[in-house]
């Protein structure tokens, strides 16, 4: 399972793993081939996605967290809501 699968790094990781013959399931907000649409900062969506993946493919054996977002400016320019969203996606999602 690769989170952030539609991004530059995540899609490259998915392509490499698939070329090696691995079964790859991606997680991302953006739909695409082999991607389960999921907000990885939302616990209910993560639980649902992993339930679907487990039901379809069995228990995942590897999780690669390639998800990440940034704000429009430097840290000193971000409002609290944007900062919270960045932490939810970049940090909390790895915990979930």
N, CA, C and O atoms as a DFTB+ gen file, in Angstrom:
384 C
 N C O
     1  1       0.856      -1.167       0.000
     2  2       0.000       0.000       0.000
     3  2       0.901       1.229       0.000
     4  3       1.831       1.331       0.801
     5  1       0.615       2.159      -0.909
     6  2       1.393       3.390      -1.011
     7  2       0.443       4.568      -0.838
     8  3      -0.448       4.769      -1.664
     9  1       0.623       5.351       0.229
    10  2      -0.182       6.561       0.385
    11  2       0.453       7.671      -0.439
    12  3       1.670       7.710      -0.615
    13  1      -0.382       8.572      -0.941
    14  2       0.128       9.623      -1.818
    15  2       0.452       9.088      -3.205
    16  3       1.345       9.599      -3.882
    17  1      -0.274       8.060      -3.625
    18  2       0.053       7.332      -4.853
    19  2      -0.103       8.150      -6.130
    20  3       0.475       7.787      -7.154
    21  1      -0.859       9.233      -6.102
    22  2      -1.040      10.045      -7.311
    23  2       0.013      11.142      -7.428
    24  3       0.113      11.787      -8.472
    25  1       0.788      11.361      -6.390
    26  2       1.828      12.388      -6.423
    27  2       3.065      11.905      -7.154
    28  3       3.152      10.745      -7.556
    29  1       4.013      12.797      -7.320
    30  2       5.233      12.478      -8.074
    31  2       6.015      11.332      -7.439
    32  3       6.375      10.374      -8.122
    33  1       6.277      11.424      -6.155
    34  2       7.052      10.374      -5.484
    35  2       6.225       9.099      -5.354
    36  3       6.711       8.012      -5.664
    37  1       4.989       9.223      -4.901
    38  2       4.140       8.050      -4.725
    39  2       3.902       7.287      -6.014
    40  3       3.933       6.056      -6.015
    41  1       3.664       7.994      -7.114
    42  2       3.432       7.303      -8.386
    43  2       4.696       6.608      -8.873
    44  3       4.622       5.531      -9.464
    45  1       5.859       7.216      -8.630
    46  2       7.125       6.571      -9.008
    47  2       7.359       5.312      -8.173
    48  3       7.824       4.298      -8.694
    49  1       7.039       5.374      -6.890
    50  2       7.170       4.198      -6.020
    51  2       6.236       3.090      -6.506
    52  3       6.637       1.930      -6.599
    53  1       4.990       3.451      -6.814
    54  2       4.030       2.457      -7.307
    55  2       4.525       1.808      -8.592
    56  3       4.462       0.587      -8.741
    57  1       5.017       2.621      -9.516
    58  2       5.502       2.097     -10.795
    59  2       6.671       1.144     -10.587
    60  3       6.732       0.086     -11.213
    61  1       7.584       1.512      -9.722
    62  2       8.750       0.658      -9.471
    63  2       8.344      -0.669      -8.837
    64  3       8.802      -1.730      -9.259
    65  1       7.488      -0.606      -7.830
    66  2       7.043      -1.835      -7.176
    67  2       6.292      -2.735      -8.154
    68  3       6.498      -3.949      -8.172
    69  1       5.424      -2.137      -8.964
    70  2       4.671      -2.912      -9.951
    71  2       5.602      -3.539     -10.981
    72  3       5.389      -4.678     -11.398
    73  1       6.639      -2.799     -11.398
    74  2       7.587      -3.345     -12.378
    75  2       8.391      -4.506     -11.796
    76  3       8.897      -5.355     -12.531
    77  1       8.502      -4.533     -10.475
    78  2       9.180      -5.643      -9.795
    79  2       8.247      -6.836      -9.574
    80  3       8.662      -7.870      -9.052
    81  1       6.980      -6.680      -9.979
    82  2       6.021      -7.768      -9.845
    83  2       5.201      -7.740      -8.577
    84  3       4.459      -8.682      -8.298
    85  1       5.323      -6.677      -7.803
    86  2       4.561      -6.578      -6.555
    87  2       3.134      -6.125      -6.834
    88  3       2.889      -5.351      -7.760
    89  1       2.197      -6.611      -6.027
    90  2       0.827      -6.110      -6.053
    91  2       0.834      -4.785      -5.313
    92  3       1.238      -4.723      -4.152
    93  1       0.391      -3.726      -5.977
    94  2       0.437      -2.389      -5.395
    95  2      -0.966      -1.810      -5.365
    96  3      -1.679      -1.833      -6.368
    97  1      -1.357      -1.291      -4.212
    98  2      -2.600      -0.550      -4.072
    99  2      -2.232       0.826      -3.551
   100  3      -1.548       0.951      -2.535
   101  1      -2.687       1.856      -4.247
   102  2      -2.399       3.217      -3.835
   103  2      -3.554       3.830      -3.068
   104  3      -4.707       3.433      -3.234
   105  1      -3.236       4.794      -2.235
   106  2      -4.225       5.619      -1.542
   107  2      -3.959       7.061      -1.933
   108  3      -2.814       7.511      -1.907
   109  1      -5.003       7.787      -2.294
   110  2      -4.848       9.200      -2.629
   111  2      -6.229       9.829      -2.723
   112  3      -7.236       9.127      -2.822
   113  1      -6.269      11.151      -2.692
   114  2      -7.520      11.876      -2.916
   115  2      -7.888      11.891      -4.390
   116  3      -9.050      12.093      -4.743
   117  1      -6.898      11.676      -5.254
   118  2      -7.090      11.717      -6.700
   119  2      -7.231      10.287      -7.210
   120  3      -6.347       9.456      -6.999
   121  1      -8.343      10.005      -7.881
   122  2      -8.580       8.669      -8.412
   123  2      -7.617       8.367      -9.550
   124  3      -7.169       9.269     -10.258
   125  1      -7.311       7.112      -9.713
   126  2      -6.457       6.663     -10.802
   127  2      -6.366       5.156     -10.793
   128  3      -6.922       4.499      -9.913
   129  1      -5.671       4.606     -11.767
   130  2      -5.514       3.153     -11.875
   131  2      -4.815       2.606     -10.626
   132  3      -3.716       3.037     -10.275
   133  1      -5.467       1.657      -9.970
   134  2      -4.883       1.031      -8.794
   135  2      -4.926       1.878      -7.537
   136  3      -4.292       1.543      -6.537
   137  1      -5.677       2.982      -7.582
   138  2      -5.748       3.886      -6.427
   139  2      -7.115       3.783      -5.767
   140  3      -8.148       3.890      -6.429
   141  1      -7.110       3.578      -4.476
   142  2      -8.312       3.671      -3.661
   143  2      -8.396       5.106      -3.163
   144  3      -7.477       5.598      -2.509
   145  1      -9.501       5.777      -3.474
   146  2      -9.651       7.175      -3.058
   147  2      -9.861       7.211      -1.551
   148  3     -10.757       6.559      -1.014
   149  1      -9.009       7.991      -0.878
   150  2      -9.017       8.017       0.579
   151  2      -8.308       9.274       1.069
   152  3      -7.222       9.607       0.596
   153  1      -8.924       9.964       2.014
   154  2      -8.257      11.059       2.716
   155  2      -7.489      10.417       3.866
   156  3      -8.078      10.037       4.878
   157  1      -6.179      10.300       3.708
   158  2      -5.376       9.566       4.693
   159  2      -5.274      10.272       6.040
   160  3      -4.709       9.720       6.983
   161  1      -5.809      11.475       6.140
   162  2      -5.839      12.158       7.435
   163  2      -7.160      11.913       8.168
   164  3      -7.362      12.421       9.271
   165  1      -8.058      11.134       7.556
   166  2      -9.362      10.845       8.131
   167  2      -9.403       9.385       8.582
   168  3      -9.369       8.472       7.758
   169  1      -9.475       9.179       9.877
   170  2      -9.405       7.826      10.435
   171  2     -10.457       6.891       9.862
   172  3     -10.152       5.737       9.559
   173  1     -11.687       7.362       9.706
   174  2     -12.750       6.509       9.175
   175  2     -12.477       6.099       7.736
   176  3     -12.722       4.954       7.357
   177  1     -11.968       7.032       6.929
   178  2     -11.653       6.699       5.539
   179  2     -10.489       5.710       5.454
   180  3     -10.497       4.807       4.618
   181  1      -9.500       5.882       6.313
   182  2      -8.362       4.957       6.327
   183  2      -8.830       3.559       6.726
   184  3      -8.452       2.575       6.091
   185  1      -9.648       3.465       7.769
   186  2     -10.170       2.163       8.188
   187  2     -10.972       1.509       7.075
   188  3     -10.835       0.311       6.828
   189  1     -11.812       2.294       6.401
   190  2     -12.608       1.763       5.299
   191  2     -11.748       1.294       4.142
   192  3     -11.992       0.233       3.567
   193  1     -10.742       2.086       3.800
   194  2      -9.848       1.719       2.697
   195  2      -9.101       0.431       3.009
   196  3      -9.001      -0.451       2.156
   197  1      -8.579       0.317       4.217
   198  2      -7.835      -0.893       4.572
   199  2      -8.754      -2.105       4.685
   200  3      -8.326      -3.224       4.404
   201  1      -9.995      -1.908       5.086
   202  2     -10.957      -3.018       5.092
   203  2     -11.202      -3.505       3.671
   204  3     -11.218      -4.709       3.416
   205  1     -11.395      -2.561       2.741
   206  2     -11.604      -2.923       1.334
   207  2     -10.381      -3.630       0.758
   208  3     -10.508      -4.643       0.071
   209  1      -9.202      -3.092       1.041
   210  2      -7.960      -3.686       0.529
   211  2      -7.781      -5.094       1.074
   212  3      -7.439      -6.012       0.328
   213  1      -8.011      -5.269       2.368
   214  2      -7.856      -6.581       2.994
   215  2      -8.860      -7.577       2.433
   216  3      -8.519      -8.733       2.180
   217  1     -10.083      -7.136       2.239
   218  2     -11.120      -8.009       1.695
   219  2     -10.784      -8.435       0.258
   220  3     -11.021      -9.581      -0.123
   221  1     -10.240      -7.524      -0.523
   222  2      -9.948      -7.793      -1.930
   223  2      -8.622      -8.517      -2.143
   224  3      -8.535      -9.423      -2.971
   225  1      -7.586      -8.118      -1.395
   226  2      -6.227      -8.600      -1.671
   227  2      -5.576      -9.357      -0.514
   228  3      -4.474      -9.881      -0.673
   229  1      -6.224      -9.426       0.631
   230  2      -5.595     -10.006       1.816
   231  2      -4.890      -8.917       2.614
   232  3      -4.910      -7.745       2.240
   233  1      -4.269      -9.319       3.710
   234  2      -3.607      -8.349       4.591
   235  2      -2.404      -7.716       3.906
   236  3      -1.547      -8.424       3.376
   237  1      -2.334      -6.385       3.915
   238  2      -1.148      -5.727       3.355
   239  2       0.099      -6.101       4.162
   240  3       0.031      -6.263       5.380
   241  1       1.216      -6.234       3.485
   242  2       2.465      -6.574       4.166
   243  2       3.435      -5.408       4.223
   244  3       4.390      -5.431       4.999
   245  1       3.195      -4.379       3.400
   246  2       4.081      -3.209       3.366
   247  2       3.221      -1.956       3.255
   248  3       2.240      -1.936       2.511
   249  1       3.586      -0.913       3.992
   250  2       2.951       0.397       3.868
   251  2       4.047       1.422       3.638
   252  3       4.977       1.544       4.436
   253  1       3.931       2.155       2.545
   254  2       4.875       3.227       2.241
   255  2       4.110       4.539       2.298
   256  3       3.174       4.751       1.527
   257  1       4.503       5.411       3.200
   258  2       3.860       6.717       3.347
   259  2       4.592       7.733       2.483
   260  3       5.637       8.256       2.868
   261  1       4.029       8.005       1.308
   262  2       4.625       8.968       0.383
   263  2       3.753      10.211       0.244
   264  3       3.962      11.028      -0.653
   265  1       2.788      10.345       1.127
   266  2       1.889      11.492       1.082
   267  2       2.573      12.701       1.706
   268  3       3.353      12.567       2.649
   269  1       2.281      13.866       1.180
   270  2       2.830      15.087       1.762
   271  2       2.274      16.314       1.071
   272  3       2.117      16.340      -0.150
   273  1       1.978      17.323       1.860
   274  2       1.512      18.594       1.307
   275  2       2.316      19.722       1.942
   276  3       2.955      19.546       2.979
   277  1       2.270      20.868       1.304
   278  2       2.885      22.075       1.852
   279  2       1.876      23.205       1.784
   280  3       0.846      23.094       1.119
   281  1       2.171      24.267       2.460
   282  2       1.352      25.458       2.373
   283  2       1.865      26.362       1.266
   284  3       2.787      26.009       0.531
   285  1       1.266      27.512       1.161
   286  2       1.629      28.449       0.095
   287  2       2.913      29.211       0.395
   288  3       3.589      29.680      -0.520
   289  1       3.245      29.332       1.663
   290  2       4.426      30.116       2.030
   291  2       5.247      29.405       3.078
   292  3       5.109      28.200       3.284
   293  1       6.086      30.146       3.726
   294  2       6.881      29.602       4.817
   295  2       6.027      29.411       6.052
   296  3       4.891      29.882       6.112
   297  1       6.570      28.725       7.027
   298  2       5.831      28.405       8.244
   299  2       5.303      29.663       8.937
   300  3       4.208      29.653       9.499
   301  1       6.070      30.723       8.895
   302  2       5.641      31.959       9.555
   303  2       4.469      32.630       8.847
   304  3       3.839      33.530       9.404
   305  1       4.171      32.195       7.616
   306  2       3.079      32.790       6.845
   307  2       1.795      31.968       6.892
   308  3       0.756      32.424       6.416
   309  1       1.850      30.778       7.451
   310  2       0.682      29.897       7.447
   311  2      -0.276      30.245       8.578
   312  3       0.140      30.523       9.702
   313  1      -1.569      30.224       8.258
   314  2      -2.567      30.421       9.302
   315  2      -2.740      29.096      10.052
   316  3      -2.350      28.045       9.543
   317  1      -3.318      29.137      11.246
   318  2      -3.438      27.920      12.053
   319  2      -4.196      26.782      11.360
   320  3      -3.838      25.617      11.533
   321  1      -5.221      27.093      10.590
   322  2      -5.989      26.037       9.918
   323  2      -5.138      25.319       8.874
   324  3      -5.188      24.094       8.762
   325  1      -4.363      26.076       8.116
   326  2      -3.485      25.466       7.114
   327  2      -2.418      24.635       7.795
   328  3      -2.129      23.520       7.360
   329  1      -1.829      25.160       8.854
   330  2      -0.807      24.422       9.593
   331  2      -1.373      23.107      10.136
   332  3      -0.708      22.073      10.069
   333  1      -2.588      23.142      10.667
   334  2      -3.224      21.921      11.179
   335  2      -3.435      20.903      10.065
   336  3      -3.207      19.711      10.267
   337  1      -3.867      21.360       8.896
   338  2      -4.085      20.452       7.759
   339  2      -2.763      19.821       7.319
   340  3      -2.717      18.624       7.036
   341  1      -1.700      20.604       7.259
   342  2      -0.381      20.077       6.890
   343  2       0.032      18.976       7.868
   344  3       0.502      17.918       7.448
   345  1      -0.138      19.219       9.164
   346  2       0.216      18.208      10.168
   347  2      -0.661      16.961      10.060
   348  3      -0.171      15.841      10.205
   349  1      -1.954      17.155       9.807
   350  2      -2.859      16.012       9.663
   351  2      -2.433      15.110       8.510
   352  3      -2.392      13.887       8.648
   353  1      -2.116      15.723       7.373
   354  2      -1.757      14.934       6.193
   355  2      -0.354      14.355       6.320
   356  3      -0.150      13.168       6.065
   357  1       0.608      15.176       6.709
   358  2       2.008      14.745       6.696
   359  2       2.418      13.916       7.906
   360  3       3.330      13.095       7.808
   361  1       1.766      14.113       9.035
   362  2       2.183      13.441      10.264
   363  2       1.127      12.460      10.780
   364  3       1.409      11.275      10.960
   365  1      -0.072      12.954      11.013
   366  2      -1.111      12.107      11.593
   367  2      -1.454      10.929      10.692
   368  3      -1.745       9.840      11.188
   369  1      -1.426      11.127       9.379
   370  2      -1.772      10.033       8.461
   371  2      -0.862       8.825       8.649
   372  3      -1.315       7.690       8.494
   373  1       0.395       9.038       8.977
   374  2       1.314       7.912       9.207
   375  2       0.917       7.138      10.462
   376  3       1.126       5.927      10.536
   377  1       0.352       7.820      11.437
   378  2      -0.112       7.185      12.671
   379  2      -1.374       6.360      12.430
   380  3      -1.533       5.271      12.981
   381  1      -2.273       6.899      11.593
   382  2      -3.551       6.222      11.359
   383  2      -3.346       4.924      10.621
   384  3      -4.313       4.216      10.336
